């Protein structure tokens, strides 16, 4: 699996923030992608022009075209600081949390979910290429949609690699995959990484049934807490989780910086 190795943006100084390449996105996109962290930066005293200059120098040296970052939605000072560096708003995300799921009971009709086989991967990847409208890169208008879709397709295909603890659960209609969830279990903690319903089956309550069945899967594996990360602007998904009793935490804003020399991104205005 890939790892990020953060380093000071400038020399040994952490005061200008930390930055790291994002290997999984680089492998998918074919160009440099990085993650910037400014949690160590005192935004009240820093010289924004200096940090912006070093961001561009570092990106140029590492052939990076896109840098992502996050900031707590309540931290407006840090948000304004990042915008002054050239970062642009992309989306707001929420952590979804289901606690004590062993006690949950169901009023909604569930769907049958089974662990996927290698033969299910092709239809799952087809859904990945059609179903998503929101996401880390789908909401970035500078990133071509086919690349954002490809990222999820690669995510699905990596679940079959040796040592990967993530599992694809699939739902089928007429013996055809109509929806999937990518999940992971770590002790008593469960994580729903990704899920989607094929476009022709959307609006037929398969989504909420699949979500309920995913939670049941965790129940069967002695998990007591399930978490996921979702877009706050995807209100159908927010309402679906709310209907099942989820709590929402950790609102974060996603931002992106786009290199002025980028050749793989959609031209900006």
C-alpha positions as CSV (number, residue, x, y, z in Angstrom):
1,X,0.0,0.0,0.0
2,X,1.0,3.6,-0.5
3,X,2.3,5.9,2.2
4,X,2.6,9.7,2.3
5,X,5.8,11.1,3.6
6,X,5.4,14.7,4.8
7,X,8.3,17.1,4.9
8,X,8.6,20.8,5.7
9,X,7.6,23.0,2.8
10,X,10.9,25.0,3.2
11,X,14.0,23.4,4.5
12,X,13.7,22.3,8.2
13,X,11.1,24.9,9.1
14,X,7.7,23.5,10.0
15,X,6.4,27.1,10.3
16,X,5.6,27.2,6.6
17,X,3.6,24.0,6.8
18,X,4.2,20.4,5.6
19,X,3.7,18.8,2.2
20,X,3.8,15.3,0.7
21,X,3.3,13.7,-2.6
22,X,0.1,11.5,-2.9
23,X,1.4,8.3,-4.6
24,X,-2.0,6.7,-5.3
25,X,-3.3,9.7,-7.1
26,X,0.0,10.2,-9.0
27,X,-0.3,6.6,-10.2
28,X,-3.8,7.1,-11.3
29,X,-3.6,10.5,-12.9
30,X,-0.1,10.3,-14.4
31,X,1.0,13.7,-13.1
32,X,2.1,15.1,-9.7
33,X,-0.4,15.5,-6.9
34,X,0.5,16.6,-3.4
35,X,-1.2,17.2,0.0
36,X,-0.4,20.4,2.0
37,X,-0.9,20.7,5.8
38,X,-0.9,24.1,7.5
39,X,-1.9,22.9,11.0
40,X,1.5,24.0,12.4
41,X,1.3,27.5,10.8
42,X,0.5,30.6,12.9
43,X,-1.7,32.2,10.3
44,X,-1.8,35.5,12.2
45,X,1.8,36.3,11.6
46,X,2.9,34.4,8.5
47,X,3.9,36.1,5.3
48,X,1.4,34.6,2.8
49,X,3.4,35.8,-0.2
50,X,6.5,33.9,1.1
51,X,4.6,30.7,1.6
52,X,2.8,31.0,-1.8
53,X,6.3,31.4,-3.4
54,X,7.6,28.3,-1.7
55,X,4.5,26.3,-2.6
56,X,5.1,27.1,-6.3
57,X,8.9,26.4,-6.0
58,X,8.2,23.0,-4.3
59,X,5.5,22.1,-6.8
60,X,7.7,23.0,-9.8
61,X,10.6,20.9,-8.4
62,X,8.4,17.9,-7.9
63,X,6.4,18.4,-11.2
64,X,3.2,18.8,-9.2
65,X,0.1,20.2,-11.0
66,X,-2.4,19.9,-8.1
67,X,-2.1,20.3,-4.3
68,X,-5.0,19.5,-2.0
69,X,-5.6,20.5,1.6
70,X,-8.3,20.5,4.2
71,X,-9.3,22.9,7.0
72,X,-11.9,22.6,9.7
73,X,-15.1,24.4,8.5
74,X,-15.1,26.5,11.7
75,X,-11.6,27.8,11.2
76,X,-12.3,30.8,9.0
77,X,-8.9,32.4,9.7
78,X,-7.1,29.4,8.3
79,X,-9.5,29.2,5.4
80,X,-8.8,32.8,4.4
81,X,-5.1,32.1,4.8
82,X,-5.2,29.2,2.4
83,X,-7.3,31.2,-0.1
84,X,-4.6,33.9,0.0
85,X,-2.1,31.2,-1.0
86,X,-4.1,30.5,-4.1
87,X,-6.2,27.5,-2.9
88,X,-9.8,27.4,-4.1
89,X,-12.8,26.0,-2.4
90,X,-13.9,22.5,-3.7
91,X,-16.3,21.0,-1.2
92,X,-17.4,20.5,2.4
93,X,-17.2,17.0,3.9
94,X,-18.7,15.4,7.0
95,X,-17.8,12.4,9.1
96,X,-20.8,10.0,9.4
97,X,-20.8,7.9,12.5
98,X,-23.0,5.1,13.6
99,X,-22.3,4.1,17.2
100,X,-23.4,0.9,19.1
101,X,-24.6,-0.6,15.8
102,X,-25.0,-4.0,17.5
103,X,-28.2,-2.5,19.0
104,X,-29.6,-1.2,15.7
105,X,-32.9,-2.5,14.4
106,X,-34.3,-2.0,10.9
107,X,-37.5,-0.6,9.5
108,X,-36.2,-0.2,6.0
109,X,-36.0,-3.0,3.5
110,X,-32.4,-4.3,3.1
111,X,-30.8,-5.7,0.0
112,X,-28.6,-8.8,-0.2
113,X,-24.9,-8.0,-0.2
114,X,-22.2,-10.5,-0.8
115,X,-18.4,-10.2,-0.9
116,X,-17.4,-9.7,-4.5
117,X,-15.6,-12.1,-6.8
118,X,-13.1,-11.1,-9.4
119,X,-15.8,-11.5,-12.0
120,X,-17.8,-8.7,-10.3
121,X,-15.0,-6.1,-10.7
122,X,-15.8,-5.1,-14.3
123,X,-19.4,-4.1,-13.5
124,X,-18.3,-2.4,-10.3
125,X,-15.8,-0.4,-12.3
126,X,-18.5,0.5,-14.8
127,X,-20.6,1.9,-12.0
128,X,-17.5,3.9,-10.8
129,X,-17.4,5.4,-14.2
130,X,-21.0,6.5,-14.2
131,X,-22.5,7.0,-10.8
132,X,-20.4,9.7,-9.1
133,X,-21.2,13.4,-9.2
134,X,-19.6,14.4,-5.9
135,X,-16.2,13.6,-4.6
136,X,-12.7,14.9,-3.9
137,X,-12.0,15.4,-7.6
138,X,-15.5,15.3,-9.1
139,X,-16.2,18.7,-7.5
140,X,-12.9,20.2,-8.7
141,X,-13.9,21.7,-12.1
142,X,-10.2,21.8,-13.2
143,X,-10.0,18.0,-12.9
144,X,-11.4,16.1,-16.0
145,X,-14.3,13.8,-15.0
146,X,-12.7,10.8,-16.5
147,X,-9.7,11.1,-14.2
148,X,-12.0,11.5,-11.1
149,X,-13.9,8.4,-12.2
150,X,-10.6,6.5,-12.9
151,X,-9.5,7.2,-9.3
152,X,-12.5,5.3,-8.0
153,X,-12.1,2.6,-10.6
154,X,-8.5,2.1,-9.4
155,X,-9.6,2.1,-5.8
156,X,-12.0,-0.8,-6.6
157,X,-9.4,-2.8,-8.5
158,X,-6.8,-2.4,-5.6
159,X,-9.1,-4.2,-3.2
160,X,-8.0,-7.5,-4.9
161,X,-4.4,-6.8,-4.4
162,X,-2.6,-9.0,-1.8
163,X,-2.6,-7.5,1.7
164,X,-5.4,-5.0,1.0
165,X,-7.9,-5.2,3.9
166,X,-10.7,-3.5,2.0
167,X,-13.6,-5.6,0.7
168,X,-16.1,-4.9,-2.0
169,X,-19.7,-6.0,-1.2
170,X,-22.0,-6.2,-4.2
171,X,-25.8,-6.1,-4.6
172,X,-27.3,-7.7,-7.7
173,X,-30.6,-7.4,-9.6
174,X,-31.3,-10.0,-12.3
175,X,-27.9,-11.5,-11.6
176,X,-26.3,-8.2,-12.5
177,X,-24.3,-6.0,-10.1
178,X,-26.5,-2.9,-9.4
179,X,-24.6,-1.4,-6.4
180,X,-21.6,-1.9,-4.2
181,X,-19.9,-0.8,-1.0
182,X,-16.1,-0.8,-0.3
183,X,-15.6,-1.5,3.4
184,X,-12.8,-2.2,5.9
185,X,-12.8,-3.7,9.4
186,X,-10.2,-2.8,12.1
187,X,-11.1,-4.5,15.3
188,X,-14.4,-3.1,16.5
189,X,-14.3,-0.2,14.0
190,X,-15.8,-0.4,10.6
191,X,-15.2,2.0,7.7
192,X,-17.4,2.5,4.7
193,X,-14.9,3.9,2.2
194,X,-17.0,4.1,-1.0
195,X,-20.5,3.1,-2.2
196,X,-22.6,3.7,-5.3
197,X,-25.7,2.6,-7.1
198,X,-25.8,2.1,-10.9
199,X,-27.6,5.0,-12.5
200,X,-30.5,3.0,-13.8
201,X,-31.2,1.7,-10.3
202,X,-31.0,5.1,-8.6
203,X,-34.2,6.4,-7.0
204,X,-35.5,2.9,-6.3
205,X,-34.5,2.8,-2.6
206,X,-31.6,0.5,-3.3
207,X,-29.2,3.0,-1.9
208,X,-30.8,3.1,1.6
209,X,-31.3,-0.7,1.5
210,X,-27.7,-1.2,0.6
211,X,-26.5,1.1,3.4
212,X,-28.6,-0.8,5.9
213,X,-27.2,-4.1,4.6
214,X,-23.6,-2.7,4.9
215,X,-24.2,-1.8,8.5
216,X,-25.6,-5.4,9.0
217,X,-22.4,-6.8,7.5
218,X,-20.5,-4.9,10.2
219,X,-22.9,-6.2,12.9
220,X,-22.2,-9.7,11.8
221,X,-18.4,-9.1,12.2
222,X,-18.7,-7.8,15.8
223,X,-18.1,-4.1,14.8
224,X,-19.7,-1.6,17.2
225,X,-18.9,1.7,15.3
226,X,-19.1,2.5,11.6
227,X,-17.7,5.6,10.0
228,X,-17.7,7.1,6.6
229,X,-16.8,10.4,5.0
230,X,-19.3,12.1,2.7
231,X,-19.9,15.3,0.8
232,X,-22.1,17.8,2.8
233,X,-23.6,19.1,-0.5
234,X,-24.8,15.6,-1.5
235,X,-28.1,16.0,0.3
236,X,-29.8,12.8,-0.8
237,X,-26.9,10.9,0.8
238,X,-26.9,13.1,3.9
239,X,-30.6,12.5,4.3
240,X,-30.2,8.8,3.8
241,X,-27.7,8.5,6.6
242,X,-29.9,10.7,8.8
243,X,-32.9,8.5,8.2
244,X,-30.9,5.5,9.6
245,X,-29.9,7.4,12.7
246,X,-26.3,8.6,11.9
247,X,-24.5,11.4,13.7
248,X,-22.4,13.9,11.8
249,X,-19.0,15.3,12.9
250,X,-15.9,17.0,11.8
251,X,-17.1,19.3,9.0
252,X,-14.1,20.1,6.8
253,X,-13.5,22.2,3.8
254,X,-11.6,20.8,0.9
255,X,-9.4,23.1,-1.2
256,X,-7.2,22.7,-4.2
257,X,-4.2,24.7,-5.6
258,X,-3.7,24.4,-9.4
259,X,-0.2,25.0,-10.9
260,X,-0.1,27.7,-13.5
261,X,1.8,25.4,-15.7
262,X,-0.6,22.5,-15.5
263,X,-1.2,20.7,-18.8
264,X,-3.5,17.8,-17.5
265,X,-6.1,20.0,-15.9
266,X,-9.0,21.8,-17.5
267,X,-8.0,25.4,-18.3
268,X,-9.1,27.8,-15.6
269,X,-10.4,31.3,-15.9
